[in-house]
C-alpha cells in the first residue's frame, strides 16, 4: 500500500510506518523573496541612495496621479470644453470635430499591443515616463495653429444690415479658409493617444502586481479618481478660458453671449496640461520594476482565472512566435470577451456624450458655451468620481468572488438604463425665422428647406455666408440670421450699449419692446431662455446616471484581472482597452457627430465650402440622443449578464471543491470505525492494536487550513473481514449526524 501523508497540527502522520515526525521535518511553503536588483530606484547609470526611500507604492501612486491628472484635464475635460470654439474658428463640421477626439484612440490602438505584450519584461515605469513626454509634445503641437493661423475674422468689415441701395462685400477666402489645420489637430491627438497608452494599461497592472487584492482596490480607485479630478479641472478651466477671447484683445461689439460668433482662447489649456505632463517624466523614469514585499503579496493571491487558461499560459513565452497563441488564450475566455464588449458599449456612450455634452446643453437648454461647459462639468465629473470611489470602497470592504462582482454591475447598469429617461427633459427649442418660424406675410411649411428671403427683406441686398452671419433676436422671441434678413437698417435706426446692438424699425419684425426709452425691434445675439426651469431636474438625473456608469468601473477592472491568468494580466488589459477603443472610443465621436450633423437645418458656408452648423433641429436631435444612449445601455446590460452566466472557475478551484467532500467523508468513516471498534468486544488483536494507534493520533477535520491532507475513497482505513458488519452498523448509527453537519457546512 502506498504511503499517504496528511498535515495535522504542523506534524505528519505516516500510515505505513505509524510514525509521527517532528515539525522540523515537515515541509513548509517557501516564501518568495524579492529580487534586490528589481526593487532599486535608478536612472540607468545613476542610483541615488536617498531616492530608495521613495521606492514604495504610495509614491508611485502620487506620480502616476500627476500624469493621469494632466491627461484627464487635457483630453476628457478641456478638449470637450473648447471643441465648439475650435469647430467655429477653423470651420469644422461635427464629424471632423469628432475625428479630433477619435484620433486619440487611434494613436492609443497603435501603441497598446506592443506596449502591453512586451511591457511586463521591462520596467513599466519607463514606458509610462516616455508616454508622459510624448503627451506633452502632443499638447504643444495642438496649440501651434493659434500661433500660425493669425487673427480670427468672424464677420465682414461691412455691417450685415439692410442696404436698400445695394453694397459690395469684400472677399476673405484666401485668408480665412483654414480648415486644413484639422490635420495638425489630428496629428497632435495621435501623439496624445500613443503617449497615453501605458497610463491605464501598464500603470494599472504595475500597481496591482505590487499590492494585495484589498489594497489594489483602494489604490486603483484613487488612481481612477484622480483621473476624474483632471476632467473636472479641465471643465472648470475650459469654462473660464472660453470667456477669454481667442486673440486676447476682445472687440468691443462682441461678447461671450454671442454664442454663434464668439471663439474662446482654446489654446491656453493645452500649454498648461503639457507643462504638467513634463513634471512627471523624470520622477517616473526612476521607479523600480517591483517593490519590496510584492513577491509575497503575489504569492498569497487565490487563482481565479477562467478554466485551464492559467495552465495553458504557463507554457508560453514572450516572443513573436507565441503572440497569437497568447492572444488566443485571452479571447478563449468568454467572461473576458463579454466584459470587454459590455465596456465597449459603455465607452461609446460616455465618449460620445462627453465629446458633445456642452453642445447638447446649448441646444436643449439654450445656454451660452461657457455656462454649458461649467454646468455639465460640475455635475457629471463629481458624480462620476463619487461612483468610482464608491465602487472601489465596496471592493475594499466586501470580499466578493468574480460572479458576485459582475452581478453587482448588472444591478448598477439596470439603474443606469432607467436613468436614460433624463434625456426626455428639455426646454422649448429656439425658433429661427425662415426655418422653424414664418416671416410676416409668408406661408410657412414645417421641415422645408431654409428660406431666409421674404417680401420684407427683398430690397436689402442680404448675403448668406459665414462672414455675414450675425444673429439677432426680435422682440417676439424669434431668431434671425442677421440684421439684414430681419430688415433692420443701420445708421440712426441702431445704437450700442454695453456691447449689445439695438435695432429699431426692422421691416420683418411686427412687434416692439420699450427699452432705453426707444421701441426696440431686435437685439444682437441669441434669444435668452428665461422661461425654462427644467435644467436642474435634467442635471440631477444626469448626475445619478454618471454615478451608476462609473460605479462599475473598478469592479469590472478587478473582474477582468481575476479571470485572466496572472502572467497575462498586462496583455489582457491591453487587449481590453484596444478592443474598447477600436469598437468604442474611436467610432463613438464619429458616429454621434454624424448623427448630430443629420439634424442640422442651417449650415454656414464660406468660399464655396460647407462650414459648421449654426442651427439644429432640436426635436430630431433629442430623439437621436435618446435612442443612442438607451440602445447602448441595453447592449451593455446584455453582455454583462452573459459574462456571469458563462463564467467557469479555474481548474485549481474546481480541484479544491472536489477534494473537500472526499476529505470530509474519510473523516466520517474514521469516526465510525472508532465507534465500531468500541462496541465489538470479540474483535481480533490486530484490530484492537490498530484502534489504539488511531486513537493516539489527533482527530481533526482537514479543509483549507490543512491543504496537504488529500485522500480519496480508495484510501479509507482497512478493517478485518470479521468486523465489517459491525463497522457498517456503527456507521449507520453514529455518523448520520456528523455527515449532515458537514454537508451543511460545505454548501
Secondary structure, DSSP 8 states (H G I E B T S, - for coil): ----EEEETTEEEETTT--B--GGGS---------GGGSS---SS---GGGGGG-SHHHHHHHHHHHHHHHIIIIIIIHHHHHHHHHHHTT--HHHHHHHHHHHHHHHHHHHHHHHHHGGGS-HHHHHHHHHHHHHHHHHHHHHHHHHH-----S-SS--S--TT-------HHHH--GGGHHHHHHHHHHHHHHHTTTTTHHHHHHHHTS-HHHHHHHHHHHHHHHHHHHHHHHHHHHHHTTSBTTSS--TT--TT-TTT--B-TTHHHHHHHHHHHHHHHHHHT--SS-TTHHHHHHTS----STTHHHHHTT--SSGGGHHHHHHHHHT-HHHHHHHHHHHHHHHHHHHHHHHHHHHHHHHH---HHHHHHHHHHHHHHHHHHHHHHHHHHHHHS---HHHHHHHHHHHHHHHHHHGGGGG-------BBTTTB--TTS---TT-------GGGGGG----SGGG---EEETTS-EES-TTTTT---GGGEEEETTEEEE---TT----EEETTEEE-EEES-----S---HHHHHHHHHHHHHHHHHHHHHHHHHHHHHS-GGGHHHHHHHHHHHHIIIIIHHHHHHHHHHHHHTEEEEEEETTEEEEEEEE-HHHHHHHHHHHHHHHHHHHHHHHHHHHHT----HHHHHHHHHHHHHHHHHHHHHHHHHHHHH-TT--HHHHHHHHHHHHS-----SGGGTT----GGGS----GGGHHHHHHHHHHHHHHHHHHHHHHH-
